Amino acid sequence: MNLKKIKFDCRHFYGHIPCKPNKNNSVDCSNCSYYDKTGKRILIIKLGAMGDVIRTTPLITKYKEIYPDAHITWLTLFSDVLPKDKIDHVYKWNETSLFILNNKEFDIAINLDKEEEACILLKNLKAKEKYGFIWKNNHIDAATSAAEHKLITGFFDNYSKENTKNYLEEIFEICHLKFNNEEYLLNFNNESAEKWTAKLKDISSGKTIIGLNTGCGERWLTRLWTDEYWIEYIKLLQNNNFFPMVLGGPQEDEKNKMFSAETDCYYPGTYSLEEFFAITAACDMIVTPVSMMMHIATALKKKMILFNNIFNKNEFYLYNRGVIIEPESGCDCFYGNTCKRDISCMYDIKPEKVLEETLKLLNR
């Protein structure tokens, strides 16, 4: 055996440790039937936020369709949400990763983040084709003309309000591709999901489970639905023989405990991200303001009611499995984190209206 016989282009080749076929079957490159030659080397730069990373994953499906033997690398701040079986290598943003990537070569490199560091990285990478946002003349720019629309809608609110394209259409267009309902992908533990599905089926006595994501993070607090409306809606669900379950992270823990105490609805508590995915998977429907939960529910193909006020609703694509409810009086705070009104427009979204849409979605 000598170096000339090593298949460096094999998908199983790690470079610094034995590959799985060697470990599991004691074969080497001279007598291996597991050789899997890689084709196009594709790098996707999508650092955050977590929900945005999830909703960028349909690109993986598209590229695997076009280039079945593609080798896909992803650079992110949220590696835990990405499907490890669909991506060859996931790098977390740090000095070591940047050093490695700057010394590799790619056929296609895509940057979908507008932060300076991501744009500068795309500029410096060695890649035959570059798409998305790049650094030119000391400022952010479009790597190709296909990214201009997304840049302009990000620069100016008036153009953002007029946008009629959803996010998936936009990022596929940026990559010179056409979106065709490719689904989200997610790092998902089936064993954990089966455990939670069985547990909640027992707790709910077989009733339809409605997951209520009561928070929305701290960046856009204007999205929050009022506590009194959540309580009223929970009671309406219970009166209609549904099983409401309040969900959230550590930020919503105190609030969700209060909802549970006030209405006797089920609150499972806070869990790891993997467990949270599993709990969500056990739900029949999700109700949420625009948040990471929207993307988790979309990835899990759940029916959904989405509350929206401060964003352009055309941005969101629910795969015909959900409905968007907005304040009837409109919203004065486009991408705003403080409300300009004395009474928030979210008071326009009445619990009775949400129940009505719930019944429609579930064919009740």
C-alpha positions, 0 to 999 in steps of 0.5 A: 500500500502506498499514498498513490493508491489512497482515494483522497476524493472518497466521501469516507476519507477523513484525512487524520483518522481511519475511515469507517469502512476501515474501522468496521470492515478492516478494508483499505483503499486497495480492496474497498467496495465502499468507495464513494467518490465525491463530486461538487464541493459546496460550502454554505455560510449561514451562521444564524439565527437558529430559525434562519439556519433551519429554513435554509436547509431546503438548499441541501435537498436541491443541491443533492438533487442536481449533484447527487454526489455533492460534498456539502460543507456548512459553516454556522453558529448553530450546528445542533439543528443541522441534519448530520446525515445530509451534510458531510462536514459542519463547521462552527464559527471559530478561528480554527474553522476559518483557517481551514476553510480559507485554505480549502477549495470549493466549486460553489460557495454561498453566503446568505448572511449580511454580516461583515465577517461573513461577506469578507469570508466569501470574498477571500474563499477559493471557489469557482462560483460564489453566490450571495453576499460578498465584500467589495470596495469596502462594503457589502455587495451582491456576489451576482446580480441575483442577490441584489433584490434581497440586499435592497429589501434589506436596506430600505423598509419601503422596498421590504414592505413591497416584497412579494417573494418568500424567503425560500424563493429569495435564497434559491434565486440568489443561488441561481436555482428555482424553489420547488417546495423542497422541504426543511431538514432537521437534526431529529431524534426519532427515538426521543420523538416516539417516547414523547408521542407515547407519553403525551398520547397517554396524558392527553387521553388521545385528544388532539394536542395543540402546542402553544409557543407563548414566547418570541425571544427578546429581539422583537418583543412587539410580536408577543400575544397578551397573557390574558388572550393566551389564557382565554384561548387555552380555555376555549381549546379545553372547552372544545375537547382539545389538549392545549400544551404550553411550550417555550424555553427558559425565558418563558418558563415562569410565564408558562408555569403561570398559564398552567396554574391558571388553566390547568393546561399541561406544561412539560417544562424546559428541555434540551433542543433535541427534546424540544424538537421531540415534544413539538413532533408529538403535537398535532398543531402549533400556534406561535408568533413568528419565532424559531418555533415556526421553523421547527414546526415547518420542518416537522410538517405540522399544521400551524397558526402563525401570528404576524404583525411587524413583518411582511407576511409574504416572507413566510412560506408554510407549505399550505399547512398553516394560516397567518393571522394578523391584526385587523388594524394593521401594524405601525411598527415594521421591524420594530421592537417597541410599539408606537401605539398606546394599545398593541396591535396584537390585541386585535388578534382575538382568541375567538378568531384563533379558535375559529382558524384552529377548527378550520385547520383541523377540519372540526 
